[in-house]
Amino acid sequence: MERKTGLTFSLRMAVGMGGVDRRRLPLVVASLRRRACSSARTPIEERTHRTTGINLPAEMWEMLNRAAFERARKYGGRASVSKLLVELVERHRKELEKELGG
């Protein structure tokens, strides 16, 4: 299944099935420029979170994903592997700090 986000989705909306809709294309391009410029202007120091990619064994990823969905089912809200990882790190923070301290 193809993800419908970002540039690909926006351009497909502008182009459509029957070719380029020249009325919509400038709006889409302007929107994409604003989105790119606004994220580029935010200094990293001001951000409270970092977006990153981590490599996990498939079995661990599946377990984290299932646990996140189970939490969402039990307690409501969205399933979030990121939130689950934050809670695990917070739970084991003292152990991790000991490793850093030597």
N, C-alpha and C positions, 0 to 999 in steps of 0.2 A: 504494500500500500504506500503510495507516495504522500509525503507530508505536504500540506498546503500552507506554507508559511513564507514570510519574507518576500524577496524579490520574485521568485518563481510564481507564487500565487498572485501577487499584485499584477505582474505582467500578463498572466493568463486572464485575469479579470479584464484588463484593458484590451487585450487582443481578442478574446472571445473565440467562439467556434467559427465565425464567418470572416475572420481577418481582423485587421487593425481597426479599432474604433478610435479615430483620430480625436474625437471629442474628449475621451477619457484618458488617453495616454499622457498628456501634460500634467493632469492632476495626479496620476499615479507616480510619475517621475518626481514631481515636486514633493509628494508625500515621502517617497523613499529618501530624497535628499535631506528633508527635515529630520527624518528618523536617524539617518547616518550622522548628521551634524550634531544633533542633540546628544547622542551617546558619546561622540568623540570629544565633546566639550567638558564632560564630567571628569575631573581629575580622579585618579585612582584613590588618592588619599581620602577623598570624601565618601567613597563607597564603603558600606558596612559589610557587604558580601562580595565574594569572588565567584565568578563562573568558571568552572574547570571541568576537564574530562579526566576521569580516572579509569584505569584498566583493572577490571575485576574478573576472576574466573566466572564463567557463565553460571555455575551452580550457586555461587554466592550472590550474584546479581539477582537471580530468580528468587532466592530466599528473601533478600531484602525487599524486592518488589512485592512478593506475596505478603510479607509482614506489613508493609505500608498499606496495602489494600485491606488487609484484615483490620488494622487500626482504624482506617477510614470507615469501614463497615460497622465496627463496634462503637466508635466515638463520634462519627460524623466528620464532615470536612472532606478535603481532597486527600487522595493517596499521595504521599510524598516521601520518596526514598531519601531526599536531601534532609528533610526534617528528622527522619529516623536516624540518619548518620550523625546529625548534630546531637541528638539526644544520647546516642551511644558514646560519642566522644566526651560529652559533658559528664556522663556517668563514670567514665574511666579517666577523667582529666588528671587526677592525682598520680595515677600510675604513669601516664604519659609525661607529666612534668618531672617525675623521678628519673625517667630515662633521659630527659634533656639535661638534668642537673648532674648526672653522673653517678 
